[in-house]
Amino acid sequence: MEKKGEGTFSIILLALIQGILASGAVEVHPSINPAKVGDTVNLSLSPSVVMKSGNWAVGDSVILSWVGDQQAVFPSHNGRASVNVVTGALTLSSVTVADSGVYVVQSTDPQLKANVSITVLETVSNVTIRVSPQTNLMEFNGSAVLTCAVSSGSSLSFLWMNDSAVVTASDRVQLTDGNSTLTIVNVTRYDQGPFTCHAFNLVSNGTSDPVNFTITYGPDNMALTVNGQNTTSFSPGSNLTMLCSAQSNPPAVLQWVVRGALVNTTGPLLELISVSKEQSGPYSCLAFNNHTNMNSSITTNIVIGDLSSGSEQQEVSVWLLPLLLLFGLF
């Protein structure tokens, strides 16, 4: 009797060991992971196993079961799930986001259990940017909020671009709501764009149309050149072409002041033909932006031959500039 009991125990122990070995040796391999909504996903076993019966479940919910060549599909997956009754491979068609989860296959002949996690994602479509409050702003005096939205897409990540540069968070730049919202505080002229939003997940991506801002600024960073040279000393009889520039949006109105007197010449160019010594002195370019209501000026002292009074004239001119800007020019 003892030998019979020992034999029975050995058979049971052997069956348990075989079951453990089978479970550890078999893995489930998905044909696609992650998958897109609408894809067909095959879950095959490796190495291949001949199973006489078993069942598939997702989480705690059974999908189907089979015995021999007969299979039964539960209503939740009717028409979308089938099993290869020999290999135990599961086929899921027209998958949805709700099909994401852990899929478990079990069998008692042979005894095994294996699982795999599947992710199904919705593809990205129609990426757009909403802007608040407007796209017309003044430098250092306005903020912009850009929100990225999609018509479809799941498990999304967002990346913002300003022209070809990636937008990152800073003292003035905030990225919130999973990076889907971009806030720019106290906009500058370098925030004009174009801004685009790139939305993506593991199976798809999409990019919005560009958004540009019109930012008024300046005038500032003025420059004044004479005949394209660095020198300001010229011989009598020379022809002089003065070029004035200022960074400004919209472009600044430019006016000239010659030796303290406003002249009837506007625009970036002032031309003097065959100059004489008497034309030595300070030459100023005044700039005004009628959108920002800001002004700026730049002065250079021109010497034609030898003129000792140039320094005094420049001081008078510089002293007069604020009054000209305030009362006599615009």
DAUR-V831804 format. One record per residue. N is the residue number from 0. PSI is psi in degrees with one decimal (999 if undefined). OMEGA is omega in radians with two decimals (NA if undefined). D_CENTER is the distance of its C-alpha to the mean C-alpha in whole Angstrom. Layout:
<<N,PSI,OMEGA,D_CENTER> <N,PSI,OMEGA,D_CENTER>>
//
This chain:
<<0,-36.9,-3.12,79> <1,-39.2,-3.13,77> <2,-38.2,3.13,76> <3,-41.2,3.12,75> <4,-40.6,3.11,72> <5,-37.8,3.13,71> <6,-42.9,3.13,70> <7,-43.2,3.12,68> <8,-40.2,3.14,66> <9,-40.3,3.13,65> <10,-43.5,-3.14,64> <11,-44.8,3.14,62> <12,-40.9,3.13,61> <13,-40.3,3.13,60> <14,-41.0,3.12,58> <15,-43.3,3.14,56> <16,-42.1,3.12,55> <17,-39.6,3.13,54> <18,-44.2,3.13,52> <19,-44.1,3.12,50> <20,-42.1,-3.13,50> <21,-41.9,-3.11,49> <22,-41.8,-3.09,46> <23,-24.5,-3.05,45> <24,-21.6,-3.05,45> <25,134.1,3.07,43> <26,152.4,3.10,40> <27,128.1,-3.13,38> <28,115.3,3.09,35> <29,145.8,3.09,33> <30,-29.6,3.10,32> <31,133.4,3.05,28> <32,112.7,0.08,26> <33,161.1,3.13,24> <34,158.0,3.06,25> <35,152.7,3.03,24> <36,130.1,-3.13,25> <37,-12.4,3.13,29> <38,163.5,2.96,29> <39,127.5,-3.08,32> <40,129.6,3.08,33> <41,130.2,3.09,36> <42,104.9,-3.10,36> <43,158.6,-3.12,39> <44,141.2,3.13,41> <45,127.6,-0.05,42> <46,162.3,-3.11,44> <47,136.9,-3.11,46> <48,137.7,3.03,48> <49,116.8,-3.09,51> <50,131.6,3.13,51> <51,-19.1,3.11,54> <52,163.0,3.11,52> <53,-174.1,3.08,49> <54,156.1,3.05,46> <55,141.4,3.08,42> <56,155.1,2.98,40> <57,115.4,-2.99,37> <58,-124.8,3.11,37> <59,4.4,-3.07,40> <60,122.4,3.12,41> <61,134.5,3.12,43> <62,-50.4,-3.13,41> <63,165.1,3.04,45> <64,160.9,3.13,48> <65,151.6,3.02,50> <66,121.3,-3.06,54> <67,-127.1,3.13,55> <68,14.1,3.13,54> <69,132.0,3.11,53> <70,150.3,3.12,50> <71,121.8,3.14,49> <72,130.1,3.14,46> <73,153.2,-3.04,45> <74,-33.1,-3.11,44> <75,-24.6,-3.09,40> <76,18.4,-3.13,40> <77,127.2,-3.14,42> <78,-7.3,-3.11,42> <79,-7.9,-3.09,38> <80,142.4,3.06,40> <81,159.3,-3.10,43> <82,144.3,2.98,44> <83,109.0,-2.99,46> <84,-9.1,3.10,49> <85,-50.6,-3.06,50> <86,-14.5,-3.11,47> <87,6.8,-3.14,45> <88,136.1,-3.12,42> <89,137.2,3.06,40> <90,124.5,3.07,38> <91,125.5,-3.14,36> <92,156.0,3.10,35> <93,53.4,-3.06,32> <94,152.9,3.11,30> <95,172.4,3.11,28> <96,-33.9,-3.14,26> <97,-15.2,3.12,29> <98,-3.6,3.07,31> <99,142.2,3.11,28> <100,-172.7,3.12,31> <101,120.3,-3.12,33> <102,129.9,-3.06,36> <103,130.0,3.04,39> <104,136.8,3.12,42> <105,146.6,3.09,46> <106,147.6,3.05,49> <107,-7.5,-3.12,53> <108,86.7,0.02,54> <109,168.5,-3.11,53> <110,118.3,3.11,52> <111,161.7,3.07,48> <112,129.3,3.14,45> <113,158.2,-3.11,41> <114,164.9,3.08,38> <115,147.1,3.11,34> <116,130.1,-3.11,31> <117,138.1,3.07,29> <118,130.3,3.08,25> <119,126.1,-3.07,25> <120,146.3,3.05,21> <121,135.6,-3.09,21> <122,152.4,-3.13,19> <123,137.5,3.06,15> <124,149.6,3.01,16> <125,67.7,3.10,16> <126,127.1,-3.11,12> <127,161.3,3.09,12> <128,129.1,3.00,11> <129,136.2,-3.08,14> <130,137.0,3.07,15> <131,138.9,0.00,17> <132,-26.8,-3.10,20> <133,174.1,-3.14,19> <134,-2.8,3.09,18> <135,113.4,-3.03,21> <136,160.0,3.07,21> <137,139.7,-3.10,23> <138,134.7,3.12,22> <139,9.2,-3.06,22> <140,27.8,3.14,24> <141,157.5,3.10,21> <142,154.8,-3.12,18> <143,140.2,3.07,15> <144,120.8,3.13,14> <145,129.0,-3.13,11> <146,128.1,3.14,11> <147,130.9,-3.12,10> <148,154.5,3.10,13> <149,153.0,3.04,14> <150,-32.1,3.09,18> <151,159.7,-3.13,18> <152,139.5,3.14,17> <153,155.8,-3.13,18> <154,54.2,-3.00,17> <155,149.1,2.92,13> <156,156.1,-3.07,10> <157,141.0,3.10,7> <158,130.0,3.14,3> <159,142.1,3.10,1> <160,137.7,2.96,4> <161,100.6,-2.96,7> <162,-115.9,-3.12,9> <163,6.3,-3.09,9> <164,138.8,3.09,8> <165,132.7,3.12,6> <166,126.3,3.11,6> <167,158.6,-3.12,9> <168,145.7,3.11,11> <169,-167.9,3.11,14> <170,-33.8,-3.11,17> <171,-15.5,-3.02,16> <172,125.6,3.14,12> <173,135.2,3.06,12> <174,117.1,-3.06,10> <175,177.0,3.13,13> <176,50.9,-3.14,14> <177,30.1,-3.12,12> <178,7.1,3.14,9> <179,-14.7,3.13,9> <180,128.0,3.13,10> <181,123.0,3.11,9> <182,126.7,3.11,12> <183,117.5,-3.10,13> <184,138.6,3.13,17> <185,68.0,-3.06,19> <186,150.8,3.05,17> <187,175.3,3.14,18> <188,-17.4,-3.14,19> <189,1.5,3.12,16> <190,22.2,-3.09,13> <191,-20.8,-3.13,14> <192,-161.9,0.17,11> <193,139.0,3.06,11> <194,136.0,3.03,7> <195,152.6,3.08,6> <196,131.4,3.11,5> <197,113.7,3.12,6> <198,135.8,-3.06,8> <199,156.4,2.93,11> <200,-166.5,-3.03,14> <201,-10.0,-3.08,17> <202,-9.2,-3.08,18> <203,172.2,3.09,16> <204,164.9,3.10,12> <205,153.8,-3.12,11> <206,138.8,-3.12,9> <207,166.1,2.93,10> <208,152.1,-3.11,12> <209,150.2,3.05,11> <210,129.0,3.12,12> <211,146.8,3.05,14> <212,144.4,2.99,16> <213,110.5,-3.06,19> <214,118.7,3.11,20> <215,140.2,-3.12,24> <216,166.1,3.05,25> <217,-173.1,0.14,28> <218,145.6,3.06,30> <219,-177.8,-3.13,30> <220,51.6,-3.10,30> <221,154.1,3.09,33> <222,144.2,3.14,35> <223,121.0,3.13,39> <224,152.2,3.11,40> <225,118.2,-3.10,44> <226,29.0,3.11,45> <227,18.9,-3.07,41> <228,165.3,3.07,43> <229,-23.4,-3.10,43> <230,153.6,3.09,47> <231,12.1,3.12,48> <232,129.9,-3.08,52> <233,156.5,3.13,53> <234,151.7,3.09,57> <235,144.1,-3.13,59> <236,-5.6,-3.14,58> <237,150.5,2.97,55> <238,129.5,-3.08,52> <239,133.0,3.03,49> <240,112.7,3.14,46> <241,132.5,-3.13,43> <242,123.4,-3.13,40> <243,138.9,3.09,38> <244,153.6,3.10,34> <245,141.1,3.05,31> <246,120.1,-3.04,28> <247,141.1,3.02,27> <248,118.1,-0.04,26> <249,168.7,-3.12,28> <250,139.9,-3.10,30> <251,151.1,2.96,33> <252,128.3,-3.08,36> <253,134.3,3.13,38> <254,151.3,-3.07,42> <255,142.3,3.02,44> <256,121.2,-3.10,47> <257,115.4,3.10,50> <258,45.5,3.05,52> <259,-3.1,-3.10,51> <260,133.2,3.10,52> <261,130.4,-3.13,49> <262,158.5,-3.09,50> <263,56.3,3.13,49> <264,120.5,3.10,46> <265,161.8,3.14,43> <266,175.1,-3.02,40> <267,-13.9,-3.05,38> <268,137.5,2.95,42> <269,120.0,-3.08,45> <270,133.4,3.09,48> <271,129.0,-3.08,51> <272,130.8,3.06,54> <273,66.8,-3.05,57> <274,155.3,3.09,56> <275,171.4,-3.13,59> <276,-33.7,-3.09,59> <277,-15.5,-3.13,60> <278,5.8,3.05,56> <279,152.9,3.09,55> <280,-173.6,-3.12,53> <281,134.7,3.06,49> <282,126.4,-3.06,47> <283,143.6,3.02,44> <284,126.5,3.14,41> <285,136.4,-3.12,40> <286,139.6,3.14,36> <287,133.9,3.08,36> <288,112.9,-3.05,32> <289,0.2,3.03,34> <290,-39.5,3.11,30> <291,-13.2,-3.06,30> <292,34.2,3.10,34> <293,153.1,3.12,33> <294,163.2,3.13,35> <295,164.6,3.14,36> <296,161.5,3.06,39> <297,142.5,-3.07,39> <298,140.2,3.00,43> <299,145.7,-3.11,45> <300,117.2,-3.11,49> <301,131.4,3.11,50> <302,119.8,3.07,54> <303,106.8,-3.06,56> <304,-139.4,-3.09,59> <305,108.9,-3.13,60> <306,114.0,-3.06,59> <307,-15.2,-3.07,60> <308,2.7,-3.08,59> <309,-39.1,-3.09,55> <310,-42.4,-3.13,54> <311,-41.2,-3.14,56> <312,-37.9,-3.13,54> <313,-40.1,3.14,51> <314,-41.5,3.12,51> <315,-43.4,-3.12,53> <316,-47.0,-3.12,50> <317,-37.2,3.11,47> <318,-33.1,-3.10,49> <319,-20.6,-3.01,49> <320,-48.2,-3.14,45> <321,-37.7,3.13,44> <322,-39.3,3.10,47> <323,-43.2,3.14,46> <324,-36.4,-3.05,43> <325,-40.3,-2.99,44> <326,-36.1,-2.91,47> <327,-0.9,-2.98,48> <328,-58.1,-2.95,45> <329,999,NA,42>>
//
